[in-house]
């Protein structure tokens, strides 16, 4: 196994001064990886040099990951303070964030989390592996009041020492404009979908200006995402001729170029793979052979506003379609 020295991996500095590795391992196995397979990948990734792991209650594998972390600590392979571990409160627990956080910590066998995110900004629950046409009759549109009740519970987790930082995910500029002035503890990071064909430049720049670190999911265009998130009009980032040409110039797979681009652009990708050679290369590639300015500019021109995770299952009664989740006209859709 190739081992990457964690000290060679670029770091992001959160507003608290804490450091976060600029590449993390995602742990969403989609609909194709069982919990024990994801745990095996995390075990391998730890040995390969990963020090950042992006977890979530709804991924259904935190208990298995906790076993991996506990074994690594017990064996002296890594110290807890050397890891940056994130989790997320799922939509059905917005009214009891403390219980959700304690459950994740118990499953992960940790006495604190480095980051805890609000996974989606509304309490619209859907069952695991549900069909894209599924709708929960209890789903509701976003409201500032409802979100802030959840965020205030997130802030209490920091007060209690259970989490070091709190973050948001799947937000929009109108939603952030509404809630950031009300936050006693501001988000240290925001997770958003980011890949060459979906660069979200306005939201990206907004977060950067606010001093909020950006964590990008689906960094290679998520070819293994659930079937419910696949649409005929979707573009394959790694299939674009420009990406293939850059990859050829560097002697790597186009997926590797996506990771290099993300880290050089300034955000933190969280790719996932079950394959040792893939997750190892995803980390190693950011320590060597950077993209040229010209290559970065070519990739900047590949943005097609091609959102892959559209969120249809979170729509409420009366909503038109998935576009209503993303406030595309600059106002919060009610």
N, C-alpha and C positions, 0 to 999 in steps of 0.2 A: 504493500500500500504506500502511495505517495503521501508524505506528511508535509503540510505547509506550516511554516513558523508563524503563529498568530501575530507576532510583532511586525510582520511584513505586510499585513492586511491593513489598508487605509482605515482610519477611524473617523467617525462623526462626533462632534462635540455638542451635546445638548445644552440648553440654556442654563442648566444647573452646574455645568462644567463636567458632568459625567461623560464618559466615552462610550460609544456604541460602534461595533465593527460595521464597516460599510458594505458588507455582504452577510446576510443571515440565511439560515436554512428554514424555508417554509415547511410546515408539517401538515398541510391540507392534502390528504391522499386522494381527493376527489372521490369518484365512485369506483376507482379501479385498484385502490391499495388498502389492504386490511391494516388494522391498528398495529399488529405485530410486525408487518413489513415496514411501516413508517418508523417504528421503534428501532428496527434493525438499521435503517438508513441513518437515524440520529446517532446510534452507537458508532457507526462507521464514520459519520461526519465529525464527531468529537475527536476520534483518533486521527482524522485527516487534518484537523486544525481549526474547525469551526468553533466559534465561541459565542455565536448569537443564534437564538432559536425562536421562531415565531409560532406560538401555539394558540389554541382557542378551544373553549369548551365544546363548541358545536362540531369540532372535527372528530370527536368521539375517540380520541386516543391519548388523552393526557395521562391517564393512569399507567399506560404502558410506557410512555415517555418518562414518567416519574421513576419507574424502575431503572431505566437506563441512567438517569442523572444520579440516583442514589448509589448505584453500583460504581459509577465513575468517581464519585466523591470518596466512597469507602476504599476504593483501590488506590487512591492518591493520584489518579490520572489527571485530575483537574480540580481546582478549588472553586467553591461556589462563587467567590468574588471575581473570578476570571471569566464568568459567563454573564451574558446579557440575555435574560429570558423574559419574553413577553407572552401575555395571554389576553383574552377578550371576554367581555360580558356579552352573552347571547341575548337575543331580542326578548325572550320570554322571562328574563330576569331583571329587566330595567327597574322594577319596583323593589327589588331586594339585591342590590349590587354587592353588599357585604357577604351575603350567603353565597352568591355566585363566585366571588373572589376566593373566599375560604375553601370552597369546593375545589377550585382549580389548584390552589396552593397545596391542598391535601393530596389531590391526585398527582401533582407534579413533585410531591415530597419536598417542598421548598418552604422556608419561613419568610420569604419576601419575594416579590416580583419586581423586576427592573422596569417593566412597562405594563400597563393595563389599559386596554383600549375599549371604547364603546364600539362594538363591532358594526352596527348599523344605527343610524340616528333616529330610528322609530322602533316601537315594540312589536313589530309585525312578525309573528312567529310562523315558520313553516316547518313541516316535518322533514327529517333527513331523507334524501334521495327522492323528493317529491317531483312530480312532473311540472314542466314550465307553465302549464295551464292551471295549476293549483292556486286557489285563492282562499285565504282565511277570512271568514265573515267578520272577524273581530279586528281586522287590520284598519289602521287609521293613518291619516296624513301627518307629516311632521308638524309639531308645534313647538315654539320656543319654550313655553311653560313646561311641557312634558319633558323635553330634552334636559332642561336645566334641573329638574327634580332628580333626574338620573345623574347628571354631572356633579351635583352637590354631594351625592353619595360617593362618587368617584373621588372627590376632593377629601372626603372623610377617610378614605383608604390611605391617602398620603399622610394625613394627620396621625393616623394610628400606626404608621410605620410598616403597613402591610405591603405597600407598593412605593417604589422610588419615584416613578413618573407616571403620568396619565396621558392618554392620547385619544384621538378621534379617528374614525375611519368612514370612508364612503360619504364624505361631506361635499358640499358645494360652496362657492363663494357667498351666495345669499344667506345660506345657513350660518356660515362662519361669521359673517358681518353681524348677524343677529345675536349670536351667543357669545362671541369672544369678549365683548365689553362686560358681560355679566359673570365671567369666570373669575373666581377668587384665585384659583390655581390654573394657569393656562396650560393648554396641551403642549407637551414637549415634542410630540411627533404626530403626524397624520399619515395614515395609510391610504393609498389611492392606487387605482389601476394605472400602470405606466409601462409602456413598451413602445418601440419605434413607431408603430402605426396609431398609437394613442398616447400623445405626449402631454395633454392637458396644460398647455403653456400658461393660460391665465391663472388657473388654480395653483399651478406650480410656482409661478412668480409671486403670487399673493402669499403663499405659505413662507417662501424664502424671505420676503420683506418683513414678515411678522416674526422671524427668528424661529420658525417651527421646522424641525427636521422632517424630511419626506421619506417615507418607506413605500417602495413600489411593489405591488403584487402583480402577478401575471407577467413577469419581466421578459419572457421570451414569447409572449402571445399565447401562453397556456394551451398548447395543442392537446393536452390531456384533460382539459376542463370537462365538467359534466355535460352530457348531451343536452340538458335543458338550457345550457348557456351557448349552444352553437346555433348560428343562423346562416342561411345561404349566402348572405352578403358579406360575411366576415372575411377579412384578409389575413393571410398567413404571413406574419412578419419574417419568419426565417425562410419563407419561400420566395421573397422578393429578389429579383436579379441583383439589385444594388447590394443587398445584405450578403448574397452569395459571393459577389465579386470581392467585397471587403474581407469576407471569411477566407476566401482563396488566397488573398494577398498575405494573410497572417497564418495560413496553414491550419485553420481550425474550423469547427462547425459554426454555422451562422448563429446558433444559440449563444455561443461564447461571445460573439460580437455584441449581442444584446446586453450581456452582463457588463462587459467592458464599457459600453456606451453609458449605461446607467451610472456606474461608479464615477466615471470621468465627468459626467454631466453634473453630478453633485447630490444624487439621492442614493438610497440604500435598497437594492433589490433583495428579494427573499425567494430565490428560486428553490424548487423542490425536485428531487429526483430519487428514485429507488436505486439507481445504478451508481456504483462506486466511482467509476471513471467519469461520470457526468458531474456528480456533486463535487468531486475533487477538482475537476477542471474549472467548475464555476467559481471556486475560491482561488485557485492558483492563478487564473487568468488575470486577476486584478493586481497581481504582484509583478507582472512582466509585460513587455511588448505592448505599450499603450497604442491606442488609435491615434492617427494623425489629426491635426486640426481640419484638414480637408475631409477626412473620413467622418469626423463628427458633424461637419456641415452637411455632408451628403445625407446622413441619418436624420438630421434635423428636418430635412426636406421630405422625409418619408411619412410625416404625420398625415393620417387619413381620417382623424377623429373617429376611429373604429373601436368603439367601446365593445368589449366582449362580455363582461359581467354586467348584464343589463338590469337584473333585479326584478324581473317580472313577478316573481312569487311574492313580492312584498307589496304589491298594489292593493289599494283599498277600494271599497265600493264607490263608484262615481269617478274614479281616475280613468283617464283616456287610455294611456298605454305606458310603457316603461319610461318614455321621455319625461313623464310627470315626476319621476323620482329625482331628476337631475337638474331641475330649475334652469332649463336652457335659455329661457328668456330673461334671466337675471332677477327673477322674483321667486319666492318660495311658493310652490304650487300647493294649493289647499284642497 
